[in-house]
Amino acid sequence: MRELIVLGTASQVPTRHRNHNGYLLRWDDEVILFDPGEGTQRQMLLAGLPVTPLRRICVTHFHGDHSLGLPGILQRVSLDRVPHPVTVHYPAGGQEFYDRLRHATSYWDNAEIVPSPVGAGFVAETSAGRLTALPLWHSIETYGYRLVEPDSRRMLPALLAQHGISGPAVGELQRTGRLGDVTLDQVSTVRPGQRFAFVMDTGLCDNVYALAEGVDLLVIESTFLAEDAAMAAQVGHLTAGQAAAVARESGVRMLVLTHFSQRYQDATRFLDEARKEFEGPIVIAEDLLRVPLPPRRAAA
């Protein structure tokens, strides 16, 4: 199961129809929660999502709409007796804010919470692949995240049979890359890994493109519309058109727009603006929406 569950889509303040930010990525056994804003614990309840499978939490920056839900989630991890460590990634420069949120109130703290500050050269190896982060351009220290699954090989039964390879010999071939005169390349094909990027609260900068490069699913803020582009540039945010142009130029397969300003009442305007820049699938995020990852790319 690989899907994104949207828990909240509002920027700065929640509205009647949009909760503060929150995005849960289910990637087989790796479950990652991004930017738990206020109310995330309740949104997970409404979405039918327990905290028990949660493996890590990624915070892009310490503005409230992206982090005020962290105390509730961590306390729930203790309450539900999550049996494995839960790693929390966050900007290293925001350590004081993490410390405050980590112990915001008194509670029975028996969970194994592993702090993992993010800085230059950050890399974390996960069961889903390599998680990296790059700094973005905002009013405070902010990072975007990128998850890359390594390519693998898919064995082709017909070719294995042609070479008389079966049973334990298949495993040996996979481990060593060669069995007698038969190489792994002769009886298998590339199984391309999938890629995901999460980009919040930033103006346009090189690292936005670097994070988005060639991903299957890009979740990106589109706080403003083009009519307010000057304001977006001033406060370090993107317009829907800018976010879509990033997707087009970076070869993104599916685009998820979110983090909408409360000043706009009609969400279809974001789609209309983005469609002028990007021809691929576009999702205008709504609270509790589930977005499956696109099917795996075909081998070259």
C-alpha positions in Angstrom: 0.0 0.0 0.0 1.5 3.3 -1.1 -0.6 6.4 -0.7 -0.8 9.9 0.7 -3.5 10.7 3.2 -4.2 14.4 3.4 -5.0 15.4 7.0 -5.1 19.2 6.6 -4.6 21.8 3.9 -4.9 25.3 5.4 -2.2 27.8 5.6 -1.6 29.9 8.7 -5.0 29.3 10.3 -7.6 26.5 10.0 -11.0 27.3 8.4 -14.4 25.6 8.7 -13.4 23.3 5.9 -9.6 23.0 6.2 -7.6 21.9 9.1 -4.0 22.9 9.8 -1.4 21.0 7.7 -0.9 17.3 8.1 0.1 14.6 5.6 0.6 10.9 6.2 2.6 8.9 3.6 2.0 5.1 3.7 4.9 3.4 1.8 4.5 -0.3 2.5 5.8 -0.7 6.1 7.3 2.8 6.3 4.7 5.3 7.6 5.8 8.9 7.7 3.9 11.9 9.1 4.8 15.2 7.6 4.1 18.6 9.2 1.6 17.8 12.0 -0.3 21.0 12.5 -2.8 21.6 15.2 -5.6 19.0 15.2 -3.6 16.3 13.4 -4.4 13.7 16.0 -8.1 14.2 15.5 -7.8 14.2 11.7 -6.0 10.9 11.9 -8.9 9.5 14.0 -11.4 10.8 11.3 -9.3 9.2 8.6 -9.2 5.8 10.5 -5.4 6.0 11.0 -3.8 4.7 14.2 -0.5 6.0 15.3 0.9 2.5 15.9 2.4 2.0 12.4 4.0 5.4 12.5 7.8 5.2 12.0 8.9 8.8 11.6 7.7 12.4 11.6 9.2 15.0 9.3 8.8 18.7 10.2 9.7 21.2 7.6 9.8 24.2 9.9 8.5 25.5 13.2 5.6 27.7 12.2 2.5 26.7 14.2 0.4 25.5 11.2 3.2 22.9 10.6 4.1 21.8 14.1 1.6 22.6 16.8 0.1 19.0 16.5 3.4 17.4 17.3 2.9 17.3 21.1 -0.5 15.5 20.7 0.9 13.0 18.3 3.9 12.2 20.5 1.7 11.8 23.6 -0.6 9.5 21.7 2.4 7.4 20.7 3.0 6.9 24.4 -0.6 6.3 25.3 -1.0 3.6 22.6 2.3 2.0 23.6 3.9 2.0 20.1 6.4 -0.8 20.4 9.1 0.6 18.0 11.1 3.8 17.9 9.6 6.8 16.3 12.1 9.2 14.7 11.4 12.9 14.4 13.3 15.0 11.8 13.2 18.8 12.1 15.5 21.8 11.3 18.5 21.7 13.6 18.2 25.5 14.1 14.8 25.0 15.7 16.0 22.8 18.5 14.5 25.0 21.2 11.1 24.8 19.6 11.4 21.0 19.3 12.3 20.7 23.0 9.3 22.8 24.0 6.9 20.8 21.8 8.4 17.5 22.9 7.5 18.2 26.5 4.8 20.7 26.1 2.7 19.2 29.0 2.9 16.6 31.7 2.1 13.0 30.5 3.2 9.4 30.9 6.2 9.5 28.6 7.2 5.9 27.9 7.7 6.0 24.1 11.1 5.7 22.4 11.2 9.0 20.5 14.4 9.5 18.5 15.3 13.2 17.7 17.1 13.6 14.4 17.9 17.2 13.6 18.2 18.1 9.9 21.1 20.1 8.5 23.4 20.2 5.6 24.0 16.8 4.0 21.1 15.2 5.8 20.5 11.6 4.7 18.4 8.9 6.5 18.1 5.3 5.2 14.6 4.0 5.6 12.8 0.8 4.7 11.3 2.7 1.8 14.5 4.2 0.5 16.8 7.1 1.1 15.3 10.2 2.8 17.1 13.5 2.1 16.4 17.1 2.9 17.3 20.4 1.3 17.0 24.0 2.7 14.3 26.2 1.3 13.6 29.9 1.2 11.3 31.1 3.9 11.2 33.5 6.8 12.6 30.9 9.2 14.8 27.8 8.7 12.8 25.4 6.5 13.6 22.1 4.7 11.9 20.1 2.0 12.1 16.3 2.0 12.7 13.8 -0.8 12.3 10.0 -0.6 13.9 7.8 -3.3 13.4 4.1 -3.5 16.4 2.4 -5.2 15.9 0.5 -8.4 15.7 -3.3 -8.2 15.4 -6.2 -10.6 12.3 -8.2 -11.5 13.0 -11.8 -12.4 11.5 -13.1 -15.6 10.2 -16.7 -15.2 10.3 -17.5 -18.9 13.9 -16.5 -19.3 14.8 -18.4 -16.0 13.2 -21.5 -17.4 15.1 -21.1 -20.7 18.3 -21.3 -18.7 17.1 -24.1 -16.5 17.3 -22.0 -13.3 14.7 -22.6 -10.6 14.3 -23.0 -6.8 17.2 -21.9 -4.6 19.4 -21.2 -7.6 17.2 -18.1 -8.4 18.1 -16.6 -5.0 21.7 -17.3 -5.5 21.6 -15.6 -8.9 20.0 -12.6 -7.3 22.6 -12.4 -4.5 25.7 -12.9 -6.6 24.6 -11.5 -10.0 25.9 -14.5 -11.9 25.2 -18.3 -12.0 27.7 -20.1 -14.2 27.5 -18.4 -17.6 24.1 -16.7 -16.8 24.1 -13.1 -15.6 21.3 -11.4 -13.7 20.8 -9.0 -16.5 20.0 -11.9 -18.9 17.0 -13.1 -16.9 15.6 -10.0 -15.3 14.6 -6.4 -16.0 15.0 -3.2 -14.1 12.2 -2.4 -11.6 12.3 1.4 -11.3 12.2 2.7 -7.8 9.5 5.3 -6.9 10.1 8.8 -5.7 8.3 11.3 -3.5 8.9 15.0 -2.6 7.4 17.2 0.0 7.8 21.0 -0.4 6.2 23.4 2.0 6.5 27.2 2.7 9.1 28.5 0.3 9.6 31.0 -2.4 11.1 29.8 -5.7 14.7 28.6 -5.3 17.0 26.0 -6.8 16.3 23.5 -4.1 12.6 23.4 -5.0 13.5 22.0 -8.4 16.1 19.7 -6.9 13.6 18.2 -4.5 11.0 17.8 -7.3 13.3 16.3 -9.9 11.7 13.3 -11.5 9.4 12.4 -8.6 6.3 10.3 -9.0 4.3 12.4 -6.5 5.1 16.0 -5.6 3.2 17.5 -2.6 3.8 21.3 -2.8 2.5 24.4 -1.3 0.4 26.8 -3.5 -0.6 29.4 -0.9 -1.4 32.1 -3.4 -2.8 32.8 -6.9 -1.0 34.8 -9.5 -2.9 37.9 -8.7 -1.0 38.0 -5.4 2.4 36.9 -6.7 4.1 40.0 -5.3 2.8 39.1 -1.8 3.9 35.5 -2.3 7.5 36.6 -3.2 7.6 38.9 -0.2 6.6 36.3 2.4 8.4 33.3 0.9 5.5 31.3 -0.7 4.5 30.0 -4.1 1.5 30.6 -6.4 -0.4 27.7 -7.9 1.1 28.6 -11.3 4.7 28.6 -9.9 4.2 25.2 -8.2 2.8 23.7 -11.5 5.7 25.2 -13.5 8.1 23.5 -11.1 6.3 20.2 -11.7 6.5 20.6 -15.5 10.2 21.6 -15.5 11.2 18.9 -13.1 9.4 16.0 -14.9 6.9 15.3 -12.1 4.3 12.6 -12.8 1.6 13.7 -10.4 1.1 17.0 -8.6 -0.7 17.7 -5.3 -1.3 21.3 -4.5 -2.1 22.3 -0.9 -1.5 24.9 1.9 -4.2 27.3 0.6 -4.7 30.8 1.9 -8.0 31.5 3.5 -8.5 34.6 1.3 -9.6 32.3 -1.6 -13.0 30.8 -1.4 -13.1 28.9 -4.7 -10.4 26.1 -4.8 -11.1 25.5 -8.5 -9.1 28.7 -9.2 -5.9 26.9 -8.1 -6.6 24.1 -10.6 -7.4 26.5 -13.4 -4.1 28.4 -12.8 -2.0 25.2 -12.4 -3.5 23.6 -15.5 -2.0 26.4 -17.7 1.5 25.2 -16.6 1.2 21.4 -16.1 -0.5 18.8 -18.2 -0.1 15.8 -15.9 -2.5 14.8 -13.2 -3.2 17.6 -10.6 -4.9 17.0 -7.3 -6.3 20.0 -5.3 -5.9 18.7 -1.8 -8.9 18.4 0.5 -8.9 17.3 4.1 -9.1 13.4 4.5 -8.4 12.9 0.8 -6.4 9.7 -0.1 -4.0 9.9 -3.1 -2.5 6.7 -4.4 1.0 6.9 -5.7 1.0 6.6 -9.5 1.8 3.1 -10.9 5.5 2.3 -11.1 7.3 3.7 -14.2 8.0 1.2 -16.9 11.5 0.0 -17.3 13.6 1.9 -19.9 
